[in-house]
Amino acid sequence: MTSKLSNLWGGRSGHTYTLTRQPNGTTDVDVVIVRDGKNLKGRLLGAFLGIFGKGQLEKWFAKTLKAIEARNYQVSAAAKA
């Protein structure tokens, strides 16, 4: 999914999410983010995010998944009661 309106990103930019259900009922999530800078500013920001932002983005994504899991656990526990 590429936005044609972006001032920074173009070409191959986008997000790909692959969800794989596991036999134990869990789901593996694989995320690939491609940032193809349109101009110097986009290329510099892309390089910065690739070097310094990856770890932070992984932490935020993991925190989001944990919140979703906790919410789903509460819903399923309430349904069993």
PyMOL Python script that loads the backbone (N, CA, C, O; Angstrom):
from pymol import cmd

cmd.read_pdbstr("""\
ATOM      1  N   MET A   1       0.855  -1.151   0.000  1.00  0.00           N
ATOM      2  CA  MET A   1       0.000   0.000   0.000  1.00  0.00           C
ATOM      3  C   MET A   1       0.910   1.225   0.000  1.00  0.00           C
ATOM      4  O   MET A   1       1.607   1.479   0.982  1.00  0.00           O
ATOM      5  N   THR A   2       0.907   1.952  -1.046  1.00  0.00           N
ATOM      6  CA  THR A   2       1.766   3.121  -1.195  1.00  0.00           C
ATOM      7  C   THR A   2       0.912   4.361  -1.347  1.00  0.00           C
ATOM      8  O   THR A   2      -0.045   4.379  -2.121  1.00  0.00           O
ATOM      9  N   SER A   3       1.261   5.398  -0.604  1.00  0.00           N
ATOM     10  CA  SER A   3       0.543   6.658  -0.716  1.00  0.00           C
ATOM     11  C   SER A   3       1.203   7.518  -1.781  1.00  0.00           C
ATOM     12  O   SER A   3       2.398   7.802  -1.696  1.00  0.00           O
ATOM     13  N   LYS A   4       0.458   7.923  -2.756  1.00  0.00           N
ATOM     14  CA  LYS A   4       0.985   8.793  -3.814  1.00  0.00           C
ATOM     15  C   LYS A   4       1.085  10.243  -3.339  1.00  0.00           C
ATOM     16  O   LYS A   4       1.679  11.082  -4.016  1.00  0.00           O
ATOM     17  N   LEU A   5       0.497  10.539  -2.159  1.00  0.00           N
ATOM     18  CA  LEU A   5       0.483  11.904  -1.654  1.00  0.00           C
ATOM     19  C   LEU A   5       1.649  12.204  -0.723  1.00  0.00           C
ATOM     20  O   LEU A   5       1.791  13.337  -0.263  1.00  0.00           O
ATOM     21  N   SER A   6       2.479  11.219  -0.438  1.00  0.00           N
ATOM     22  CA  SER A   6       3.577  11.404   0.496  1.00  0.00           C
ATOM     23  C   SER A   6       4.667  12.292  -0.098  1.00  0.00           C
ATOM     24  O   SER A   6       5.019  12.165  -1.271  1.00  0.00           O
ATOM     25  N   ASN A   7       5.193  13.191   0.728  1.00  0.00           N
ATOM     26  CA  ASN A   7       6.308  14.028   0.311  1.00  0.00           C
ATOM     27  C   ASN A   7       7.652  13.330   0.526  1.00  0.00           C
ATOM     28  O   ASN A   7       8.659  13.722  -0.065  1.00  0.00           O
ATOM     29  N   LEU A   8       7.668  12.286   1.380  1.00  0.00           N
ATOM     30  CA  LEU A   8       8.909  11.607   1.718  1.00  0.00           C
ATOM     31  C   LEU A   8       9.046  10.231   1.086  1.00  0.00           C
ATOM     32  O   LEU A   8      10.129   9.864   0.629  1.00  0.00           O
ATOM     33  N   TRP A   9       7.963   9.468   1.055  1.00  0.00           N
ATOM     34  CA  TRP A   9       8.032   8.064   0.662  1.00  0.00           C
ATOM     35  C   TRP A   9       7.382   7.833  -0.689  1.00  0.00           C
ATOM     36  O   TRP A   9       6.367   8.451  -1.012  1.00  0.00           O
ATOM     37  N   GLY A  10       7.957   6.958  -1.462  1.00  0.00           N
ATOM     38  CA  GLY A  10       7.393   6.632  -2.763  1.00  0.00           C
ATOM     39  C   GLY A  10       7.870   5.270  -3.213  1.00  0.00           C
ATOM     40  O   GLY A  10       8.412   4.498  -2.422  1.00  0.00           O
ATOM     41  N   GLY A  11       7.669   4.981  -4.468  1.00  0.00           N
ATOM     42  CA  GLY A  11       8.170   3.738  -5.044  1.00  0.00           C
ATOM     43  C   GLY A  11       7.674   2.493  -4.356  1.00  0.00           C
ATOM     44  O   GLY A  11       6.485   2.180  -4.401  1.00  0.00           O
ATOM     45  N   ARG A  12       8.586   1.779  -3.716  1.00  0.00           N
ATOM     46  CA  ARG A  12       8.274   0.494  -3.093  1.00  0.00           C
ATOM     47  C   ARG A  12       7.818   0.624  -1.648  1.00  0.00           C
ATOM     48  O   ARG A  12       7.654  -0.400  -0.984  1.00  0.00           O
ATOM     49  N   SER A  13       7.608   1.811  -1.132  1.00  0.00           N
ATOM     50  CA  SER A  13       7.255   2.000   0.273  1.00  0.00           C
ATOM     51  C   SER A  13       5.933   1.326   0.616  1.00  0.00           C
ATOM     52  O   SER A  13       5.006   1.287  -0.193  1.00  0.00           O
ATOM     53  N   GLY A  14       5.871   0.804   1.815  1.00  0.00           N
ATOM     54  CA  GLY A  14       4.626   0.199   2.286  1.00  0.00           C
ATOM     55  C   GLY A  14       4.861  -0.712   3.476  1.00  0.00           C
ATOM     56  O   GLY A  14       5.981  -0.831   3.975  1.00  0.00           O
ATOM     57  N   HIS A  15       3.786  -1.356   3.926  1.00  0.00           N
ATOM     58  CA  HIS A  15       3.799  -2.277   5.049  1.00  0.00           C
ATOM     59  C   HIS A  15       3.255  -3.617   4.588  1.00  0.00           C
ATOM     60  O   HIS A  15       2.288  -3.666   3.827  1.00  0.00           O
ATOM     61  N   THR A  16       3.860  -4.693   5.035  1.00  0.00           N
ATOM     62  CA  THR A  16       3.343  -6.034   4.769  1.00  0.00           C
ATOM     63  C   THR A  16       3.259  -6.769   6.093  1.00  0.00           C
ATOM     64  O   THR A  16       4.254  -6.883   6.808  1.00  0.00           O
ATOM     65  N   TYR A  17       2.066  -7.271   6.425  1.00  0.00           N
ATOM     66  CA  TYR A  17       1.843  -8.034   7.645  1.00  0.00           C
ATOM     67  C   TYR A  17       1.525  -9.468   7.253  1.00  0.00           C
ATOM     68  O   TYR A  17       0.648  -9.710   6.423  1.00  0.00           O
ATOM     69  N   THR A  18       2.233 -10.415   7.848  1.00  0.00           N
ATOM     70  CA  THR A  18       1.958 -11.818   7.616  1.00  0.00           C
ATOM     71  C   THR A  18       1.592 -12.449   8.956  1.00  0.00           C
ATOM     72  O   THR A  18       2.402 -12.467   9.883  1.00  0.00           O
ATOM     73  N   LEU A  19       0.366 -12.966   9.053  1.00  0.00           N
ATOM     74  CA  LEU A  19      -0.124 -13.607  10.272  1.00  0.00           C
ATOM     75  C   LEU A  19      -0.166 -15.108  10.029  1.00  0.00           C
ATOM     76  O   LEU A  19      -0.778 -15.566   9.064  1.00  0.00           O
ATOM     77  N   THR A  20       0.483 -15.873  10.900  1.00  0.00           N
ATOM     78  CA  THR A  20       0.538 -17.325  10.750  1.00  0.00           C
ATOM     79  C   THR A  20       0.018 -17.988  12.022  1.00  0.00           C
ATOM     80  O   THR A  20       0.623 -17.871  13.088  1.00  0.00           O
ATOM     81  N   ARG A  21      -1.117 -18.688  11.896  1.00  0.00           N
ATOM     82  CA  ARG A  21      -1.688 -19.385  13.056  1.00  0.00           C
ATOM     83  C   ARG A  21      -0.829 -20.592  13.392  1.00  0.00           C
ATOM     84  O   ARG A  21      -0.425 -21.352  12.511  1.00  0.00           O
ATOM     85  N   GLN A  22      -0.557 -20.756  14.676  1.00  0.00           N
ATOM     86  CA  GLN A  22       0.249 -21.858  15.160  1.00  0.00           C
ATOM     87  C   GLN A  22      -0.656 -22.954  15.748  1.00  0.00           C
ATOM     88  O   GLN A  22      -1.779 -22.661  16.158  1.00  0.00           O
ATOM     89  N   PRO A  23      -0.192 -24.193  15.794  1.00  0.00           N
ATOM     90  CA  PRO A  23      -1.001 -25.294  16.318  1.00  0.00           C
ATOM     91  C   PRO A  23      -1.456 -25.099  17.770  1.00  0.00           C
ATOM     92  O   PRO A  23      -2.487 -25.639  18.172  1.00  0.00           O
ATOM     93  N   ASN A  24      -0.695 -24.335  18.554  1.00  0.00           N
ATOM     94  CA  ASN A  24      -1.054 -24.126  19.959  1.00  0.00           C
ATOM     95  C   ASN A  24      -2.078 -23.005  20.150  1.00  0.00           C
ATOM     96  O   ASN A  24      -2.371 -22.628  21.284  1.00  0.00           O
ATOM     97  N   GLY A  25      -2.624 -22.469  19.057  1.00  0.00           N
ATOM     98  CA  GLY A  25      -3.650 -21.428  19.144  1.00  0.00           C
ATOM     99  C   GLY A  25      -3.120 -20.014  19.092  1.00  0.00           C
ATOM    100  O   GLY A  25      -3.906 -19.069  19.034  1.00  0.00           O
ATOM    101  N   THR A  26      -1.818 -19.840  19.112  1.00  0.00           N
ATOM    102  CA  THR A  26      -1.242 -18.499  19.022  1.00  0.00           C
ATOM    103  C   THR A  26      -1.050 -18.122  17.554  1.00  0.00           C
ATOM    104  O   THR A  26      -1.225 -18.948  16.658  1.00  0.00           O
ATOM    105  N   THR A  27      -0.698 -16.893  17.333  1.00  0.00           N
ATOM    106  CA  THR A  27      -0.457 -16.404  15.973  1.00  0.00           C
ATOM    107  C   THR A  27       0.883 -15.697  15.925  1.00  0.00           C
ATOM    108  O   THR A  27       1.153 -14.804  16.728  1.00  0.00           O
ATOM    109  N   ASP A  28       1.724 -16.098  14.978  1.00  0.00           N
ATOM    110  CA  ASP A  28       2.984 -15.389  14.734  1.00  0.00           C
ATOM    111  C   ASP A  28       2.693 -14.210  13.815  1.00  0.00           C
ATOM    112  O   ASP A  28       1.947 -14.337  12.843  1.00  0.00           O
ATOM    113  N   VAL A  29       3.287 -13.064  14.130  1.00  0.00           N
ATOM    114  CA  VAL A  29       3.110 -11.864  13.331  1.00  0.00           C
ATOM    115  C   VAL A  29       4.469 -11.438  12.794  1.00  0.00           C
ATOM    116  O   VAL A  29       5.416 -11.243  13.555  1.00  0.00           O
ATOM    117  N   ASP A  30       4.554 -11.298  11.486  1.00  0.00           N
ATOM    118  CA  ASP A  30       5.774 -10.826  10.838  1.00  0.00           C
ATOM    119  C   ASP A  30       5.437  -9.529  10.115  1.00  0.00           C
ATOM    120  O   ASP A  30       4.502  -9.478   9.317  1.00  0.00           O
ATOM    121  N   VAL A  31       6.204  -8.482  10.399  1.00  0.00           N
ATOM    122  CA  VAL A  31       5.954  -7.173   9.803  1.00  0.00           C
ATOM    123  C   VAL A  31       7.178  -6.756   9.003  1.00  0.00           C
ATOM    124  O   VAL A  31       8.307  -6.812   9.491  1.00  0.00           O
ATOM    125  N   VAL A  32       6.935  -6.337   7.764  1.00  0.00           N
ATOM    126  CA  VAL A  32       8.009  -5.806   6.925  1.00  0.00           C
ATOM    127  C   VAL A  32       7.599  -4.394   6.516  1.00  0.00           C
ATOM    128  O   VAL A  32       6.537  -4.189   5.927  1.00  0.00           O
ATOM    129  N   ILE A  33       8.448  -3.434   6.834  1.00  0.00           N
ATOM    130  CA  ILE A  33       8.197  -2.042   6.480  1.00  0.00           C
ATOM    131  C   ILE A  33       9.288  -1.607   5.509  1.00  0.00           C
ATOM    132  O   ILE A  33      10.477  -1.714   5.807  1.00  0.00           O
ATOM    133  N   VAL A  34       8.875  -1.122   4.361  1.00  0.00           N
ATOM    134  CA  VAL A  34       9.823  -0.645   3.352  1.00  0.00           C
ATOM    135  C   VAL A  34       9.642   0.862   3.215  1.00  0.00           C
ATOM    136  O   VAL A  34       8.534   1.346   2.987  1.00  0.00           O
ATOM    137  N   ARG A  35      10.728   1.588   3.354  1.00  0.00           N
ATOM    138  CA  ARG A  35      10.710   3.035   3.184  1.00  0.00           C
ATOM    139  C   ARG A  35      11.672   3.393   2.063  1.00  0.00           C
ATOM    140  O   ARG A  35      12.890   3.314   2.226  1.00  0.00           O
ATOM    141  N   ASP A  36      11.121   3.783   0.935  1.00  0.00           N
ATOM    142  CA  ASP A  36      11.892   4.168  -0.241  1.00  0.00           C
ATOM    143  C   ASP A  36      11.788   5.689  -0.353  1.00  0.00           C
ATOM    144  O   ASP A  36      10.766   6.214  -0.795  1.00  0.00           O
ATOM    145  N   GLY A  37      12.849   6.394   0.049  1.00  0.00           N
ATOM    146  CA  GLY A  37      12.819   7.854   0.058  1.00  0.00           C
ATOM    147  C   GLY A  37      12.692   8.452  -1.330  1.00  0.00           C
ATOM    148  O   GLY A  37      13.390   8.050  -2.261  1.00  0.00           O
ATOM    149  N   LYS A  38      11.782   9.427  -1.458  1.00  0.00           N
ATOM    150  CA  LYS A  38      11.567  10.129  -2.728  1.00  0.00           C
ATOM    151  C   LYS A  38      12.652  11.163  -3.010  1.00  0.00           C
ATOM    152  O   LYS A  38      12.990  11.433  -4.162  1.00  0.00           O
ATOM    153  N   ASN A  39      13.186  11.733  -1.938  1.00  0.00           N
ATOM    154  CA  ASN A  39      14.145  12.823  -2.085  1.00  0.00           C
ATOM    155  C   ASN A  39      15.209  12.682  -0.999  1.00  0.00           C
ATOM    156  O   ASN A  39      15.203  11.703  -0.253  1.00  0.00           O
ATOM    157  N   LEU A  40      16.104  13.632  -0.905  1.00  0.00           N
ATOM    158  CA  LEU A  40      17.182  13.566   0.081  1.00  0.00           C
ATOM    159  C   LEU A  40      16.623  13.467   1.496  1.00  0.00           C
ATOM    160  O   LEU A  40      17.094  12.650   2.287  1.00  0.00           O
ATOM    161  N   LYS A  41      15.643  14.275   1.822  1.00  0.00           N
ATOM    162  CA  LYS A  41      15.043  14.248   3.155  1.00  0.00           C
ATOM    163  C   LYS A  41      14.458  12.867   3.457  1.00  0.00           C
ATOM    164  O   LYS A  41      14.649  12.342   4.554  1.00  0.00           O
ATOM    165  N   GLY A  42      13.755  12.280   2.503  1.00  0.00           N
ATOM    166  CA  GLY A  42      13.174  10.957   2.679  1.00  0.00           C
ATOM    167  C   GLY A  42      14.242   9.885   2.839  1.00  0.00           C
ATOM    168  O   GLY A  42      14.105   8.992   3.675  1.00  0.00           O
ATOM    169  N   ARG A  43      15.301   9.967   2.046  1.00  0.00           N
ATOM    170  CA  ARG A  43      16.388   8.982   2.144  1.00  0.00           C
ATOM    171  C   ARG A  43      17.108   9.089   3.491  1.00  0.00           C
ATOM    172  O   ARG A  43      17.439   8.072   4.101  1.00  0.00           O
ATOM    173  N   LEU A  44      17.350  10.317   3.951  1.00  0.00           N
ATOM    174  CA  LEU A  44      18.009  10.499   5.251  1.00  0.00           C
ATOM    175  C   LEU A  44      17.129   9.998   6.390  1.00  0.00           C
ATOM    176  O   LEU A  44      17.614   9.318   7.295  1.00  0.00           O
ATOM    177  N   LEU A  45      15.837  10.328   6.352  1.00  0.00           N
ATOM    178  CA  LEU A  45      14.925   9.861   7.394  1.00  0.00           C
ATOM    179  C   LEU A  45      14.808   8.341   7.360  1.00  0.00           C
ATOM    180  O   LEU A  45      14.768   7.703   8.412  1.00  0.00           O
ATOM    181  N   GLY A  46      14.753   7.759   6.176  1.00  0.00           N
ATOM    182  CA  GLY A  46      14.694   6.309   6.042  1.00  0.00           C
ATOM    183  C   GLY A  46      15.924   5.640   6.632  1.00  0.00           C
ATOM    184  O   GLY A  46      15.812   4.624   7.317  1.00  0.00           O
ATOM    185  N   ALA A  47      17.103   6.206   6.369  1.00  0.00           N
ATOM    186  CA  ALA A  47      18.341   5.655   6.934  1.00  0.00           C
ATOM    187  C   ALA A  47      18.340   5.774   8.456  1.00  0.00           C
ATOM    188  O   ALA A  47      18.725   4.835   9.152  1.00  0.00           O
ATOM    189  N   PHE A  48      17.911   6.916   8.969  1.00  0.00           N
ATOM    190  CA  PHE A  48      17.846   7.127  10.417  1.00  0.00           C
ATOM    191  C   PHE A  48      16.903   6.125  11.068  1.00  0.00           C
ATOM    192  O   PHE A  48      17.250   5.512  12.077  1.00  0.00           O
ATOM    193  N   LEU A  49      15.715   5.955  10.499  1.00  0.00           N
ATOM    194  CA  LEU A  49      14.751   5.006  11.063  1.00  0.00           C
ATOM    195  C   LEU A  49      15.272   3.582  10.986  1.00  0.00           C
ATOM    196  O   LEU A  49      15.057   2.788  11.902  1.00  0.00           O
ATOM    197  N   GLY A  50      15.956   3.256   9.899  1.00  0.00           N
ATOM    198  CA  GLY A  50      16.506   1.919   9.755  1.00  0.00           C
ATOM    199  C   GLY A  50      17.577   1.604  10.784  1.00  0.00           C
ATOM    200  O   GLY A  50      17.697   0.467  11.240  1.00  0.00           O
ATOM    201  N   ILE A  51      18.350   2.611  11.146  1.00  0.00           N
ATOM    202  CA  ILE A  51      19.445   2.400  12.092  1.00  0.00           C
ATOM    203  C   ILE A  51      18.986   2.551  13.536  1.00  0.00           C
ATOM    204  O   ILE A  51      19.255   1.684  14.368  1.00  0.00           O
ATOM    205  N   PHE A  52      18.298   3.643  13.838  1.00  0.00           N
ATOM    206  CA  PHE A  52      17.967   3.966  15.222  1.00  0.00           C
ATOM    207  C   PHE A  52      16.518   3.672  15.605  1.00  0.00           C
ATOM    208  O   PHE A  52      16.225   3.445  16.779  1.00  0.00           O
ATOM    209  N   GLY A  53      15.621   3.675  14.640  1.00  0.00           N
ATOM    210  CA  GLY A  53      14.210   3.537  14.969  1.00  0.00           C
ATOM    211  C   GLY A  53      13.703   2.111  15.051  1.00  0.00           C
ATOM    212  O   GLY A  53      12.641   1.870  15.625  1.00  0.00           O
ATOM    213  N   LYS A  54      14.434   1.165  14.493  1.00  0.00           N
ATOM    214  CA  LYS A  54      13.956  -0.222  14.415  1.00  0.00           C
ATOM    215  C   LYS A  54      13.647  -0.794  15.794  1.00  0.00           C
ATOM    216  O   LYS A  54      12.573  -1.357  16.004  1.00  0.00           O
ATOM    217  N   GLY A  55      14.565  -0.656  16.721  1.00  0.00           N
ATOM    218  CA  GLY A  55      14.353  -1.197  18.068  1.00  0.00           C
ATOM    219  C   GLY A  55      13.157  -0.581  18.756  1.00  0.00           C
ATOM    220  O   GLY A  55      12.374  -1.280  19.399  1.00  0.00           O
ATOM    221  N   GLN A  56      13.012   0.729  18.625  1.00  0.00           N
ATOM    222  CA  GLN A  56      11.884   1.412  19.260  1.00  0.00           C
ATOM    223  C   GLN A  56      10.566   0.983  18.628  1.00  0.00           C
ATOM    224  O   GLN A  56       9.588   0.745  19.336  1.00  0.00           O
ATOM    225  N   LEU A  57      10.532   0.882  17.309  1.00  0.00           N
ATOM    226  CA  LEU A  57       9.317   0.438  16.633  1.00  0.00           C
ATOM    227  C   LEU A  57       8.947  -0.987  17.035  1.00  0.00           C
ATOM    228  O   LEU A  57       7.766  -1.297  17.193  1.00  0.00           O
ATOM    229  N   GLU A  58       9.939  -1.853  17.201  1.00  0.00           N
ATOM    230  CA  GLU A  58       9.680  -3.226  17.646  1.00  0.00           C
ATOM    231  C   GLU A  58       9.072  -3.227  19.041  1.00  0.00           C
ATOM    232  O   GLU A  58       8.139  -3.986  19.302  1.00  0.00           O
ATOM    233  N   LYS A  59       9.582  -2.390  19.944  1.00  0.00           N
ATOM    234  CA  LYS A  59       9.040  -2.303  21.306  1.00  0.00           C
ATOM    235  C   LYS A  59       7.591  -1.827  21.286  1.00  0.00           C
ATOM    236  O   LYS A  59       6.744  -2.385  21.984  1.00  0.00           O
ATOM    237  N   TRP A  60       7.301  -0.792  20.485  1.00  0.00           N
ATOM    238  CA  TRP A  60       5.935  -0.284  20.405  1.00  0.00           C
ATOM    239  C   TRP A  60       4.981  -1.333  19.847  1.00  0.00           C
ATOM    240  O   TRP A  60       3.861  -1.484  20.335  1.00  0.00           O
ATOM    241  N   PHE A  61       5.430  -2.057  18.822  1.00  0.00           N
ATOM    242  CA  PHE A  61       4.580  -3.074  18.216  1.00  0.00           C
ATOM    243  C   PHE A  61       4.322  -4.206  19.208  1.00  0.00           C
ATOM    244  O   PHE A  61       3.192  -4.684  19.314  1.00  0.00           O
ATOM    245  N   ALA A  62       5.351  -4.643  19.936  1.00  0.00           N
ATOM    246  CA  ALA A  62       5.191  -5.703  20.937  1.00  0.00           C
ATOM    247  C   ALA A  62       4.228  -5.261  22.039  1.00  0.00           C
ATOM    248  O   ALA A  62       3.405  -6.053  22.496  1.00  0.00           O
ATOM    249  N   LYS A  63       4.326  -4.012  22.462  1.00  0.00           N
ATOM    250  CA  LYS A  63       3.433  -3.485  23.497  1.00  0.00           C
ATOM    251  C   LYS A  63       1.990  -3.484  23.001  1.00  0.00           C
ATOM    252  O   LYS A  63       1.076  -3.820  23.754  1.00  0.00           O
ATOM    253  N   THR A  64       1.782  -3.115  21.756  1.00  0.00           N
ATOM    254  CA  THR A  64       0.445  -3.118  21.170  1.00  0.00           C
ATOM    255  C   THR A  64      -0.121  -4.531  21.132  1.00  0.00           C
ATOM    256  O   THR A  64      -1.282  -4.743  21.485  1.00  0.00           O
ATOM    257  N   LEU A  65       0.683  -5.496  20.708  1.00  0.00           N
ATOM    258  CA  LEU A  65       0.218  -6.884  20.657  1.00  0.00           C
ATOM    259  C   LEU A  65      -0.122  -7.413  22.043  1.00  0.00           C
ATOM    260  O   LEU A  65      -1.109  -8.132  22.201  1.00  0.00           O
ATOM    261  N   LYS A  66       0.675  -7.071  23.048  1.00  0.00           N
ATOM    262  CA  LYS A  66       0.380  -7.503  24.418  1.00  0.00           C
ATOM    263  C   LYS A  66      -0.936  -6.917  24.912  1.00  0.00           C
ATOM    264  O   LYS A  66      -1.701  -7.597  25.595  1.00  0.00           O
ATOM    265  N   ALA A  67      -1.203  -5.666  24.574  1.00  0.00           N
ATOM    266  CA  ALA A  67      -2.468  -5.039  24.969  1.00  0.00           C
ATOM    267  C   ALA A  67      -3.653  -5.732  24.304  1.00  0.00           C
ATOM    268  O   ALA A  67      -4.690  -5.940  24.934  1.00  0.00           O
ATOM    269  N   ILE A  68      -3.498  -6.087  23.035  1.00  0.00           N
ATOM    270  CA  ILE A  68      -4.571  -6.801  22.320  1.00  0.00           C
ATOM    271  C   ILE A  68      -4.789  -8.173  22.948  1.00  0.00           C
ATOM    272  O   ILE A  68      -5.929  -8.588  23.157  1.00  0.00           O
ATOM    273  N   GLU A  69      -3.701  -8.876  23.246  1.00  0.00           N
ATOM    274  CA  GLU A  69      -3.810 -10.196  23.863  1.00  0.00           C
ATOM    275  C   GLU A  69      -4.495 -10.107  25.216  1.00  0.00           C
ATOM    276  O   GLU A  69      -5.343 -10.942  25.530  1.00  0.00           O
ATOM    277  N   ALA A  70      -4.146  -9.114  26.022  1.00  0.00           N
ATOM    278  CA  ALA A  70      -4.755  -8.948  27.346  1.00  0.00           C
ATOM    279  C   ALA A  70      -6.249  -8.662  27.216  1.00  0.00           C
ATOM    280  O   ALA A  70      -7.057  -9.200  27.974  1.00  0.00           O
ATOM    281  N   ARG A  71      -6.610  -7.820  26.260  1.00  0.00           N
ATOM    282  CA  ARG A  71      -8.025  -7.508  26.045  1.00  0.00           C
ATOM    283  C   ARG A  71      -8.786  -8.753  25.605  1.00  0.00           C
ATOM    284  O   ARG A  71      -9.882  -9.012  26.101  1.00  0.00           O
ATOM    285  N   ASN A  72      -8.225  -9.521  24.686  1.00  0.00           N
ATOM    286  CA  ASN A  72      -8.884 -10.737  24.221  1.00  0.00           C
ATOM    287  C   ASN A  72      -8.998 -11.767  25.331  1.00  0.00           C
ATOM    288  O   ASN A  72      -9.996 -12.484  25.401  1.00  0.00           O
ATOM    289  N   TYR A  73      -7.998 -11.856  26.201  1.00  0.00           N
ATOM    290  CA  TYR A  73      -8.051 -12.788  27.315  1.00  0.00           C
ATOM    291  C   TYR A  73      -9.177 -12.420  28.270  1.00  0.00           C
ATOM    292  O   TYR A  73      -9.893 -13.293  28.761  1.00  0.00           O
ATOM    293  N   GLN A  74      -9.334 -11.113  28.535  1.00  0.00           N
ATOM    294  CA  GLN A  74     -10.398 -10.651  29.435  1.00  0.00           C
ATOM    295  C   GLN A  74     -11.762 -10.944  28.847  1.00  0.00           C
ATOM    296  O   GLN A  74     -12.670 -11.351  29.571  1.00  0.00           O
ATOM    297  N   VAL A  75     -11.925 -10.747  27.557  1.00  0.00           N
ATOM    298  CA  VAL A  75     -13.202 -11.005  26.882  1.00  0.00           C
ATOM    299  C   VAL A  75     -13.537 -12.491  26.935  1.00  0.00           C
ATOM    300  O   VAL A  75     -14.667 -12.858  27.255  1.00  0.00           O
ATOM    301  N   SER A  76     -12.559 -13.355  26.623  1.00  0.00           N
ATOM    302  CA  SER A  76     -12.835 -14.795  26.629  1.00  0.00           C
ATOM    303  C   SER A  76     -13.064 -15.315  28.031  1.00  0.00           C
ATOM    304  O   SER A  76     -13.861 -16.235  28.212  1.00  0.00           O
ATOM    305  N   ALA A  77     -12.386 -14.751  29.047  1.00  0.00           N
ATOM    306  CA  ALA A  77     -12.606 -15.165  30.424  1.00  0.00           C
ATOM    307  C   ALA A  77     -13.995 -14.766  30.896  1.00  0.00           C
ATOM    308  O   ALA A  77     -14.648 -15.519  31.619  1.00  0.00           O
ATOM    309  N   ALA A  78     -14.451 -13.583  30.491  1.00  0.00           N
ATOM    310  CA  ALA A  78     -15.785 -13.129  30.864  1.00  0.00           C
ATOM    311  C   ALA A  78     -16.859 -13.976  30.191  1.00  0.00           C
ATOM    312  O   ALA A  78     -17.909 -14.231  30.782  1.00  0.00           O
ATOM    313  N   ALA A  79     -16.606 -14.410  28.969  1.00  0.00           N
ATOM    314  CA  ALA A  79     -17.578 -15.225  28.251  1.00  0.00           C
ATOM    315  C   ALA A  79     -17.729 -16.597  28.876  1.00  0.00           C
ATOM    316  O   ALA A  79     -18.802 -17.197  28.815  1.00  0.00           O
ATOM    317  N   LYS A  80     -16.646 -17.103  29.482  1.00  0.00           N
ATOM    318  CA  LYS A  80     -16.699 -18.426  30.114  1.00  0.00           C
ATOM    319  C   LYS A  80     -17.419 -18.377  31.457  1.00  0.00           C
ATOM    320  O   LYS A  80     -17.924 -19.401  31.917  1.00  0.00           O
ATOM    321  N   ALA A  81     -17.478 -17.218  32.092  1.00  0.00           N
ATOM    322  CA  ALA A  81     -18.085 -17.071  33.423  1.00  0.00           C
ATOM    323  C   ALA A  81     -19.588 -17.077  33.377  1.00  0.00           C
ATOM    324  O   ALA A  81     -20.238 -16.962  34.415  1.00  0.00           O
TER     325      ALA A  81
END
""", "prot")
cmd.dss("prot")
cmd.show_as("cartoon", "prot")
cmd.util.cbc("prot")
cmd.orient("prot")
